[in-house]
């Protein structure tokens, strides 16, 4: 990095880190990916972002946008052996406008998701992006750039559905102000959707107009035991028909998941006296009490509901949700695994689990499959490791690509996606080429070329 370029960075940015001070920002959340950056730059506002990007374009320096750095696919850290800076947006953390009457909030990209929750709560509103486990760490710019999902997608949609307008700095440094708080705007291409889910490869989201919703007055959670995912698929359809839009969460947990949590996470306990193979957490949020409606729907489903407990907004409900939210941490304690974040049509979730379990178990003796996730929208986290920890690392090193191929081939056959909510990043950049239609890939490359002809926006990610 030339002295001239560094001086120019320091002249326009609020803060610039280099050397050892920059190193912590160059490794991802899981510790799987790391690279090196010429500097980590912290702009204070959108104008500084624009100036920094113009400067980088003039010097052919790549830009890696970064927020809370909670990406699970290596999207928010630099690749190896490239001339690049990290542009960290964490200091741009202002809530610019809250319009409770319009049910919107305009926020800067560095706003913590937890702060957005709180700001909405203070005006009796809800921002429903359900990432509560990492909400104190992740930032809204990254959430939008990865089209984050979470627990509330069944009712509210993913991040893509929660945005009305964006402010974006383009790869040449120009600023597009699309901060329109409109629910109807039929004046051409919906440009904001190009940048949501693009993982910073087309431009840098600096601010957004978010949709707010009425704050639910009543919440009820049911913990339900069932025999199989096939029952869960039918029960989901039944509950949706009986309870309508009040249904906000429908999470599935396998016995293996629960065993890991009970073993490794303090203050957790079996939800029922008897052990079952599969569990569901069902949540209803509404403006009126809805406990009776949920109980009636479950009772009407019949004997395939093996056991159930219904809890309102109580410590009991929190204990149930702790079981679900602790699965990833519990599994991490046991060691690394081959992780998959897949989506199939809801009606095919049971088929996916049955086919993939059978194929993997027939191929690899002694494996442990940890399957859980967002049953309500067809998104499963499907993780594979060896039950015997002493051979697990060797198994992953030797067979990860084969396991991935088995899982992703079945996903593809069921018309699913190999990345439901975590994105592609570095992790699946090459893999997606085998499962995406060639014309889709061509169109994606054409968009990238049109907006970022120099290839300076987050290189080595997505495509």
C-alpha positions in Angstrom: 0.0 0.0 0.0 1.5 3.3 -1.1 2.0 6.0 1.5 0.0 8.3 -0.7 -3.0 6.0 -0.7 -2.9 5.6 3.1 -2.7 9.3 3.7 -5.6 9.8 1.4 -7.6 7.2 3.3 -6.9 8.9 6.6 -7.9 12.2 5.2 -11.5 11.1 4.4 -12.2 8.3 6.9 -13.2 8.6 10.6 -10.7 5.9 11.6 -8.1 3.7 9.8 -6.4 0.6 11.2 -3.4 -1.2 9.8 -1.0 -4.0 10.8 -1.8 -5.9 14.0 -4.7 -3.6 14.8 -6.5 -4.6 11.6 -5.9 -8.4 12.0 -9.0 -9.2 14.2 -11.3 -7.9 11.4 -9.7 -10.3 8.8 -11.1 -13.6 10.3 -14.7 -14.7 10.1 -17.2 -15.6 12.8 -16.5 -19.3 12.7 -12.7 -18.9 12.3 -12.9 -20.8 9.0 -11.8 -18.0 6.7 -9.1 -15.4 7.0 -7.3 -13.1 4.7 -5.3 -9.9 4.8 -6.3 -6.3 4.2 -4.2 -3.2 3.5 -6.4 -1.4 6.1 -9.6 -1.5 8.0 -11.5 1.7 7.3 -14.3 3.1 9.5 -16.4 5.8 7.7 -18.6 8.0 9.9 -21.3 8.7 7.3 -22.4 8.0 3.7 -20.3 10.8 2.2 -17.2 9.3 3.7 -18.2 5.9 2.2 -18.6 7.5 -1.2 -15.2 9.2 -0.9 -13.4 6.0 0.2 -14.9 3.9 -2.6 -14.0 6.6 -5.2 -10.4 6.6 -3.8 -10.2 2.8 -4.0 -11.6 2.7 -7.6 -8.9 5.2 -8.6 -6.2 3.0 -7.2 -7.7 -0.3 -8.3 -8.1 -1.4 -4.6 -10.9 -3.8 -3.8 -13.4 -3.1 -1.1 -14.8 -5.7 1.4 -17.9 -4.3 3.1 -18.2 -5.4 6.7 -20.6 -4.9 9.6 -20.8 -7.2 12.6 -18.8 -9.9 10.8 -21.2 -12.6 11.7 -21.3 -14.1 8.2 -21.3 -17.9 8.3 -19.9 -18.3 4.8 -16.9 -16.1 4.8 -18.6 -13.2 3.0 -17.4 -10.4 5.3 -13.7 -11.0 5.4 -11.0 -10.6 2.7 -9.7 -13.3 0.5 -6.1 -14.3 0.3 -3.6 -12.4 -1.8 -5.5 -9.5 -3.0 -5.1 -5.7 -2.8 -8.1 -4.8 -0.7 -9.4 -2.9 2.3 -12.1 -3.7 4.7 -14.8 -1.0 4.9 -16.4 -1.5 8.3 -19.7 0.3 8.7 -20.1 -0.1 12.5 -19.7 3.6 13.2 -22.7 4.4 11.0 -25.2 3.3 13.6 -27.8 6.0 13.7 -31.6 5.5 13.5 -32.5 8.4 11.3 -36.2 8.4 11.3 -39.0 6.4 13.0 -42.4 6.9 11.5 -44.8 4.9 13.7 -47.8 6.0 11.7 -46.3 4.8 8.4 -44.9 1.7 10.2 -41.4 2.4 8.9 -37.9 3.1 10.3 -34.9 4.5 8.5 -31.6 3.2 9.8 -27.9 3.3 8.9 -26.2 0.1 8.0 -24.2 -0.2 11.2 -27.2 -0.3 13.5 -27.2 -3.4 15.6 -30.2 -5.6 15.1 -30.9 -5.5 18.8 -31.0 -1.7 18.8 -33.6 -1.8 16.0 -35.7 -4.2 18.0 -35.5 -1.8 21.0 -36.3 1.3 19.0 -39.3 -0.4 17.4 -40.5 -1.6 20.9 -40.3 2.0 22.2 -43.0 3.1 19.7 -45.2 0.0 20.2 -44.0 -1.6 16.9 -42.2 -4.7 15.9 -39.3 -5.3 13.5 -39.6 -9.1 13.0 -36.3 -10.2 11.6 -35.9 -13.2 13.9 -32.2 -13.5 14.6 -32.3 -13.0 18.4 -29.3 -15.2 19.2 -26.9 -12.9 17.4 -28.9 -9.7 17.4 -26.5 -7.9 19.8 -23.7 -8.6 17.3 -25.0 -8.5 13.8 -25.8 -5.2 11.9 -28.6 -4.4 9.6 -26.4 -3.7 6.6 -25.0 -7.3 6.7 -28.5 -8.7 7.4 -29.8 -7.1 4.2 -26.7 -7.9 2.2 -27.1 -11.6 3.0 -30.9 -11.6 2.9 -31.0 -13.0 6.5 -33.9 -15.2 7.5 -34.4 -16.5 11.0 -37.4 -17.7 13.0 -40.0 -15.2 11.8 -39.8 -15.9 8.1 -43.0 -18.1 8.1 -45.1 -15.0 8.9 -43.0 -12.0 7.9 -40.7 -13.1 5.2 -36.9 -12.9 5.0 -34.9 -9.6 5.0 -35.8 -9.0 1.4 -39.5 -8.7 2.3 -38.8 -6.3 5.2 -37.2 -3.4 3.1 -39.0 -0.5 1.4 -36.0 1.5 0.3 -32.2 1.6 0.3 -29.3 4.0 0.1 -26.3 2.4 -1.7 -22.8 3.5 -2.6 -22.1 2.1 -6.1 -18.7 0.6 -7.0 -17.6 3.9 -8.7 -18.4 5.8 -5.5 -21.7 7.4 -6.8 -24.5 7.5 -4.3 -28.0 6.1 -5.1 -30.6 7.4 -2.8 -33.6 5.1 -2.9 -34.8 5.7 0.6 -38.5 5.7 -0.3 -40.9 4.7 2.4 -43.5 3.6 0.0 -45.4 0.3 -0.2 -46.5 1.0 -3.8 -44.0 2.4 -6.3 -44.6 1.0 -9.8 -42.0 3.1 -11.7 -39.7 0.6 -13.2 -37.2 -2.0 -12.0 -37.0 -2.6 -8.3 -33.4 -1.8 -8.0 -33.1 -2.3 -4.2 -33.6 -6.1 -4.7 -30.3 -6.2 -6.7 -28.4 -5.3 -3.5 -30.3 -7.3 -1.0 -28.7 -10.7 -0.9 -25.8 -9.7 -3.1 -23.3 -9.9 -0.2 -21.7 -6.6 -1.0 -20.6 -7.7 -4.5 -22.7 -5.0 -6.3 -22.4 -2.0 -4.0 -22.5 -1.0 -0.3 -25.7 -0.6 1.5 -25.4 2.4 3.8 -29.0 2.9 5.0 -32.4 1.3 4.6 -36.1 2.0 5.2 -37.4 -1.0 7.1 -41.0 -2.2 7.5 -42.4 -2.2 11.0 -45.4 -4.2 12.2 -47.9 -4.0 15.1 -46.3 -5.3 18.3 -48.1 -8.5 19.3 -50.0 -8.2 22.5 -50.2 -11.9 23.2 -47.8 -14.8 22.5 -48.2 -18.5 23.1 -45.7 -21.3 22.5 -46.5 -25.0 22.2 -43.9 -27.7 22.6 -45.1 -30.7 20.7 -43.8 -34.3 20.4 -44.3 -36.1 17.1 -43.1 -39.4 15.6 -41.7 -38.1 12.3 -41.1 -35.1 10.0 -43.9 -36.4 7.8 -46.3 -35.7 10.6 -44.8 -32.3 11.1 -45.5 -31.4 7.4 -49.2 -32.2 7.8 -49.5 -30.6 11.2 -48.0 -27.4 9.8 -50.7 -27.2 7.1 -53.3 -28.0 9.7 -52.2 -25.2 12.2 -51.9 -22.7 9.4 -55.5 -23.4 8.3 -56.8 -23.2 11.9 -54.7 -20.2 13.2 -54.0 -18.2 10.0 -51.5 -15.3 10.1 -51.1 -15.6 13.9 -48.7 -18.5 13.3 -45.2 -16.9 13.5 -42.9 -19.9 14.3 -42.8 -23.6 13.5 -39.4 -25.0 14.4 -38.4 -28.7 14.2 -35.8 -30.3 16.5 -34.5 -33.9 16.2 -33.7 -36.1 19.2 -30.0 -35.8 18.4 -30.2 -32.0 18.7 -31.9 -32.2 22.0 -29.4 -34.7 23.3 -26.5 -32.3 22.5 -28.2 -29.4 24.2 -29.1 -31.3 27.4 -25.5 -32.6 27.5 -23.7 -29.3 26.9 -25.9 -26.4 27.9 -26.6 -25.5 31.5 -30.1 -25.1 32.9 -31.8 -27.2 30.2 -34.1 -30.1 30.7 -36.3 -32.6 28.9 -39.6 -31.0 27.8 -41.5 -34.2 28.6 -41.2 -37.2 30.9 -40.9 -39.5 27.9 -38.2 -39.2 25.2 -39.4 -38.7 21.6 -37.7 -38.7 18.2 -38.9 -35.3 17.0 -40.1 -32.1 18.6 -41.8 -29.0 17.3 -41.9 -25.5 18.8 -45.0 -23.7 17.5 -45.5 -20.0 18.2 -48.5 -17.8 17.7 -48.4 -14.0 18.1 -51.6 -11.9 18.0 -53.4 -8.8 19.2 -55.8 -11.0 21.2 -55.3 -14.1 23.3 -54.8 -17.2 21.1 -53.9 -20.0 23.5 -57.3 -21.7 23.1 -57.1 -21.6 19.3 -53.7 -23.3 19.3 -54.7 -25.9 21.8 -57.9 -26.7 19.9 -56.0 -27.0 16.7 -53.5 -29.4 18.2 -56.3 -31.5 19.8 -58.2 -31.7 16.6 -55.2 -33.1 14.8 -55.5 -36.3 16.7 -53.3 -39.0 18.1 -50.3 -38.2 16.0 -49.6 -35.3 18.4 -47.9 -37.6 20.9 -47.5 -35.1 23.7 -47.9 -31.3 24.1 -47.4 -28.5 26.5 -48.7 -25.0 25.9 -47.1 -22.0 27.5 -47.9 -18.3 27.2 -45.3 -15.6 27.7 -43.8 -17.3 30.6 -40.4 -18.6 31.8 -41.6 -22.1 30.6 -41.9 -20.8 27.0 -38.4 -19.2 27.3 -37.0 -22.6 28.4 -38.4 -24.2 25.3 -36.9 -21.6 23.0 -33.6 -21.9 24.8 -33.5 -25.6 23.7 -33.9 -24.5 20.0 -31.5 -21.5 20.2 -28.8 -23.4 21.9 -28.4 -26.2 19.3 -25.5 -24.5 17.4 -23.6 -23.7 20.5 -24.1 -27.2 21.9 -22.9 -28.8 18.7 -19.9 -26.5 18.5 -18.8 -27.8 22.0 -18.8 -31.4 20.6 -16.5 -30.4 17.7 -16.8 -29.3 14.1 -19.3 -30.7 11.6 -20.2 -30.6 7.9 -22.9 -27.9 7.9 -25.7 -27.4 5.4 -28.2 -24.6 5.3 -30.7 -25.9 2.7 -34.3 -25.2 1.6 -36.8 -27.4 -0.1 -40.6 -26.8 -0.6 -42.3 -27.3 2.8 -44.2 -30.3 1.4 -40.9 -32.0 0.6 -39.1 -31.5 4.0 -39.9 -35.0 5.2 -38.8 -36.5 1.9 -35.5 -34.7 2.1 -34.8 -35.9 5.6 -35.8 -39.5 4.9 -33.7 -39.7 1.6 -30.7 -37.9 2.9 -30.6 -39.8 6.2 -30.8 -43.1 4.4 -28.1 -42.3 1.8 -25.6 -41.0 4.4 -26.1 -43.7 6.9 -25.7 -46.4 4.2 -22.5 -44.8 3.1 -20.9 -43.8 6.4 -21.3 -46.0 9.5 -21.3 -44.2 12.8 -22.3 -40.8 11.6 -24.5 -38.4 13.7 -27.0 -36.2 11.8 -28.2 -33.1 13.5 -31.3 -31.8 11.8 -33.2 -28.8 13.0 -34.6 -25.5 11.8 -37.3 -23.5 10.2 -39.8 -26.1 9.2 -42.4 -23.5 8.5 -40.5 -22.1 5.5 -38.7 -25.3 4.4 -35.3 -24.2 5.7 -33.3 -26.9 7.5 -29.9 -26.8 9.1 -28.6 -30.3 8.4 -25.2 -31.1 10.0 -23.2 -34.2 9.7 -20.3 -35.5 11.9 -19.0 -38.7 13.4 -20.4 -39.7 16.8 -17.0 -40.8 17.8 -15.1 -37.6 18.3 -11.7 -39.3 17.9 -12.3 -40.0 14.2 -14.5 -37.0 13.4 -11.8 -34.6 12.1 -10.3 -37.3 9.7 -13.8 -38.1 8.5 -14.5 -34.5 7.6 -11.2 -33.9 5.9 -11.6 -37.0 3.8 -15.3 -37.0 3.1 -16.7 -33.5 3.3 -17.1 -33.1 -0.5 -18.7 -36.5 -0.8 -21.2 -35.6 2.0 -22.0 -32.3 0.4 -22.6 -33.9 -2.9 -25.1 -36.4 -1.5 -27.0 -33.7 0.4 -27.0 -31.2 -2.4 -27.9 -33.7 -5.1 -31.1 -34.6 -3.1 -31.8 -30.9 -2.5 -31.5 -30.2 -6.2 -33.8 -33.2 -7.1 -36.4 -31.8 -4.8 -36.2 -28.3 -6.5 -34.5 -26.8 -3.4 -31.6 -24.5 -2.7 -28.2 -25.3 -1.3 -28.2 -22.0 0.6 -31.4 -20.9 2.3 -30.4 -18.0 4.6 -26.6 -18.0 5.1 -25.7 -16.9 1.6 -22.8 -18.2 -0.6 -19.8 -16.1 0.4 -16.6 -18.0 -0.1 -18.0 -21.3 1.2 -20.3 -22.1 -1.7 -19.0 -19.9 -4.5 -17.7 -22.8 -6.5 -20.4 -25.3 -5.5 -23.3 -23.2 -6.7 -22.0 -23.6 -10.3 -23.1 -27.2 -10.3 -26.6 -26.5 -9.1 -27.6 -23.1 -10.6 -29.0 -23.0 -14.1 -26.2 -21.8 -16.5 -28.5 -19.0 -17.8 -29.0 -17.8 -14.2 -25.3 -17.7 -13.6 -24.8 -15.8 -16.9 -27.4 -13.2 -16.0 -25.8 -12.8 -12.5 -22.4 -12.2 -14.2 -23.9 -9.7 -16.5 -25.4 -7.7 -13.6 -22.0 -7.9 -11.8 -20.2 -6.6 -15.0 -22.7 -3.8 -15.5 -22.4 -2.5 -12.0 -18.8 -3.4 -11.1 -16.8 -3.7 -14.3 -13.5 -3.5 -12.4 -14.5 -6.3 -10.1 -13.6 -4.4 -6.9 -16.7 -5.1 -4.8 -16.0 -7.9 -2.4 -14.0 -10.1 -4.8 -14.0 -13.9 -4.4 -17.6 -14.0 -3.1 -20.9 -15.3 -4.6 -19.8 -15.5 -8.3 
